Amino acid sequence: MITHLEEAERVLLDFALTLPEAFEDFPWGGQERVIKVNKKIFAFISVYPFLKHAPPKLRVGVKLPDSHEGAMALPFTKVMGYNMGKSRWVLASFAEGDDPPLPLLMDWIEESYRAIAPKRLIAQ
């Protein structure tokens, strides 16, 4: 049975993969999925239990050079770990029963893509 979070994950993945030359990768061999362009990550999009025996969560990590401050004011966001926060990476996290704001998350995915992709692809 597909959960609400998995449906949201699919919508976000489908959107991210429509961006020019975007592709899906699992660089650490596990369930954590990233979307790349030009071999560089522009989005983390995954649903799985991030802690042992914890319920699954939808997590979306994006680089937000323009909307970072507004994003950080929202209750479902935090600075992304692994020292990525200093580069304006934001992590949005949702539990089952939450209603992820898909249009906003798609805007963030596109902003992150534009921050990472080569200029020739952004023009497309």
Secondary structure, DSSP 8 states (H G I E B T S, - for coil): ---HHHHHHHHHHHHHTTSTT-EEE-TTSSS--EEEETTEEEEEEEEE-SSTT---EEEEEEE-TTTHHHHHTSTTEEE-TTTTGGGTEEEEEEETT----HHHHHHHHHHHHHHHS-HHHHT-
